[in-house]
Amino acid sequence: MTEPERVLLVIGSGLRTYREYLVASIHRCARRAGLGLVLLNNLKPTWQRGYFDEIVHVDVFDAGEMLAAAREVAARHRVAGLMCWDEPVVLAAGELAAELGVPGLSVPGVRGCRDKNRTRTVLTAAGLLQPGYALTTGLDEARAAAARIGYPVVLKPRAMGASIGVVFAGDESELAAAFAVAMGAATVDQSRYGGAAIVEGFVRGPEISIDAAVHKGEYLPMFVARKHTGDQPYFEEVGHVVDAADPLLRDAELLDVLARAHRALGVEDGITHTEVRLTEHGPLIIEVNGRLGGDLIPFLGKTATGIDPGEVLFAVATGNRPAITPTRQAVAGIRFGYPEHDCLVHEITVPDRAPGLVLAAPMIDRGTTLRLPPGGYLARHSFVVCEAGDPATCDQRLDAAAASVRVDADPVDPPEPGTAFEMPAGLLDVDEHEGVSA
């Protein structure tokens, strides 16, 4: 095969269930544009072979190895654009885009997104509504910060994602345990921002997320997801609903806050996933992630609005203004199945038909042990995706579909106190089997 002269470089494919629909869209766009596709991936390819012209097997979570492999590709090809949607790799990939001279978030932009402490500092300096916060590395320091900020507080790792290690402390009696949870997760984080926890004031109000494109600094919102989380003290995300007609897409105050935040952070080109609390004082940005949303939120957005996030990502990655006009007016939602307690799973059965059912899949293999926080995170055994014409009907369909999931599992004892948690199955690109296509 003749190697293409110009290529699009993708850092990490992600899990098939979560990301194949994006890869398929990007493949179609690349073919139309006459670009080859090169993938750097940490596992030997399976389903990815159908989409990429070249796959380099490298540990993308080791920044040094990933950068060396990417530079070798750039020495053989003319890299026209770069994509990455895996949170632990976003920082190195963003810096690589700047090095290669292709569109990207910018170095300040990707650092501002990845480092939650920097996000708070920049947005506070820009005059945007933010909670009190402090970066801490020790319990005494965290206790003093919480007293200064005022309870209740939230503690979180400086740079983790997926709500891992995020925990609520209602008063001083709960702080030590919460700090241990946050620092336990921060210690697992091997990035340059690992080993520190942020203490910040707890913010009340509904939480949403917004996936948007940014083209030459212009903020272009695609869709809003209404988030459903588990009970405190943890903030595990149990579902999302996207409504193509969500009035927040026309909320001038929210859109102004989002655009100002991206300008302040220095985000130039790419796609971001911003989490926001709708407080009594106005929209408050919790974090800005320099990537597409997880949890199949972009798939929900595509189902509800017709906007193809793969096509949008391709456009901004190759320096073009994307089309973000909806072509559908629907509501789509996802519900994740969680166990009631730590367990060893023997079998998961998901529905193959139900009213409005779009997709359903188990998320783990037989023999997987699921652990709830703080012993583990993202203890999801399955998901269901449904669509409808309105949010209430969508919620009803999600309830019915989720109720038909069958779980055969045995309870297991919690881990010993002080045991370091393992990164959850399904969070990173570790699907060695074929998986389920979305």
Secondary structure, 3 states (H helix, E strand, C coil): CCCCCEEEEEECCCCHHHHHHHHHHHHHHHHHHCCEEEEEECCCCCHHHHCCCEEEECCCCCHHHHHHHHHHHHHHCEEEEEECCCHHHHHHHHHHHHHHCCCCCCHHHHHHHHCHHHHHHHHHHCCCCCCCEEEECCHHHHHHHHHHHCCCEEEEECCCCCCCCCEEECCHHHHHHHHHHHHHHHHHCCCCCCCCEEEEECCCCCEEEEEEEEECCEEEEEEEEEEEECCCCECCEEEEEEECCCHHHHCHHHHHHHHHHHHHHCCCCEEEEEEEEEECCEEEEEEEECCCCCCCHHHHHHHHHCCCHHHHHHHHHCCCCCCCCCCCCCEEEEEEECCCCCEEEEEEECCCCCCCEEEEEECCCCCCEECCCCCCCCCCCEEEEEEECCHHHHHHHHHHHHHCCEEEEEECCCCCCCCCCCCCCCCCCCCCCCCCCC
